[in-house]
Structure formats: structure tokens, C-alpha cells
Amino acid sequence: MDLKFKVLKKSNKNMARLGEFTTKWGVSKTPMFMPVGTQATVKTLNPEELKSAHANVVLSNTYHLWLRPGEDIVKDSGGLHEFMNYKNGPILTDSGGFQVFSLAKKEDIKEEGVRFKSHIDGTELFLSPEKSIEIQNKLGADIIMSFDECPPYPATYEYMENSIERTLRWAIRGKKVHNNKEQALFGIVQGGEFEELRKRSAIETVKIGFDGYSIGGAAVGETKEVQYKEVEYATKYLPEDKVRYLMGVGDPIDIIEGVKRGVDIFDCVAPTRIARHGNAHTRHGKINLRNSKYKRDFTPLEDNCDCYACSNFTKAYIRHLLISEEVLGQRLLSIHNIRFLTKLVEDIRENIESDTLEEFGEEFKRKYYEEGKE
């Protein structure tokens, strides 16, 4: 699928851009945040709740769905949209690479693919570029990813150079077997903290030719300063007319900084993960509702938030649910945290339109970090 992406406006002060891409589900606006539904569900939430939180694209995980329930079951159900009854927008699947390389040993990473053991029962498995694409073709998402190596941080220049060259060869192999023309295929740029390798990876991946481009290997343990440089090293060599996707990044400040460096879409498991630990995003920093100071706090999680949780419940009630180990508490925090990030990218889009993103970012950062201290 030739993903139709259009840049509507570019900032005069940085690399930020306002855009939109079109699929059979309609127009999706960028910059955008995508919630993660690892196992064909965004944890604890249903599709209607995602829609009310203004989610559009949802991400699912190739590795996990390959193991359970199996790609053939998803295909026979009519594909992921039918299987999980998600009709609100596009679905994206990752390649499974991040999970595979967290389970594999270096000596098990070969030119043909990767051998590793299942995290469920220890069964020995093998995943190659061809197999990853085959699984994703069957899952039927609208956007799929090339199979890449996600190297550890830190890694030596020599290791990273060999890694990006192998990832490029894998990208060519994966593209050759991609046979579902209704799916857009994205290439992935790696290169770690090394500017020359990020540049080479970006330029050579673009030469292969993809419907969009992902930036991998960021936010994997490096400092924020290094992370932001890694993003910029890649985006300046990616085409203007293609979507740029920064993988696995969902910190509010990181999203703002990523947009300023030319990124269009983001995803992360963090909104629901921190919710399961009792945490909520607010404009004044992240708060933990288990804190006793919220026991008699009868205000919403955040004033002026239009999410279901803030419109109907108080911090005191949500704290009560968490302390009582009622799942509704986690659900309400998940709804709020996803809406917080979808609202953030809505505000970012407005500020790109008015060329005030720099000022917005500084004010947001001041409130989030300086005022947000429990």
C-alpha cells in the first residue's frame, strides 16, 4: 500500500511538521500518539474507551500474537480489525524484533535469522525477516514493520556497524516477500549513538524504498541528550513526503522533543503500564494515587481534562479503588493517561499551526518538571 502522507505545515523554528496520512479508515492527523495493544488489546480497555480517549492508530505485537493465539487464527477470524473489533482507525504491528533480541543471545543472531526461546514455555523458536513479514501479512494490520536487530546500549561502533548492515540486508529480504498490498511496509533506521551510522542506515534504508520510516534503538537506556541526538541524526536524512515513526517513546517531554526533530508518530506501553502501578500523568507532573495525601482529595485527576475518568470520578475514589485492588482503578487511570497523551499531541498540532511550539514546549516542561514534585 502506498501510504498517502501529506505535510500541511512546517515550523519556521525547528523540524516540526503538521501532517496527515490516509488509509481505508480515513485521515489520521500527525503528530500522533499510538496506544499499544500488545496482545490485540490495550490492557484493561475496550475499543469504545479508546475512541473516547481520541486514540486513532493502535499498535499490536507480532511476537506475542505469533505465540498466542497464532497468526493463522487471527487471519481466519478476518484479521486483527475483526479479531479485536477495532474499527476506530488503522492498526500497526511491529516486527517482533525488540522482544526477540531481548530473549536471544548474541551468538544466536545469524544472517539467516535469530534463534531464541519462548518466554512462555521455553520452546526453541526461529524468526527471520521472511517469517516476520509472513506473520504480519496474516495478522492483516494496515502498517507493518521490517525485521531489524535492536542492539543493546551501549554497543561498540564495530558491533553497531555490522548490525546496521545486517538489518539492511534483512530489510531487502523482508520487502521481497511482502505480499499483502493492502499493508504499508515501514523500514527501520538503527545506528545507536553514532551519527555516521545513523546517517548511513537512514540513507541506505531510503534507497531500498518503503512506505514510511521508523527510528529504532532510541530510549533503550541512553541519556535524554543522546536520545534526542539519535533522533535528529536519522530524521534529517529521511524523505519529507514519508511518515517518520519514533518507536517506543511515550514520555511527554520526549514526544515534544521528538516532534521538534521531525517525528510524526510515537508509541509506548507506558500510559497503561504506569496506570497499573497507580500513576497518572498531569500537566503538573506525574502523580501516584496510592499516596495518602489523595485520601480526601475530591477533585479530578486534572482540571479541564475531558476524559471519562476526570469527568466522573475523584482522586479519592480512584485511590480507594487502587488500595482495594479493584481493576476499575487501573482502567480509569489508563483511560486518563492515554487521553493525556492524545491531548498533548492535539496541543502540539495547534502550536505547530501557530508557530508557537518552542514556547509551548518550554512552558509545558516547566510545569511538568518544576511544579510536578510530590
Disulfide bonds with the S-S distance in Angstrom:
none
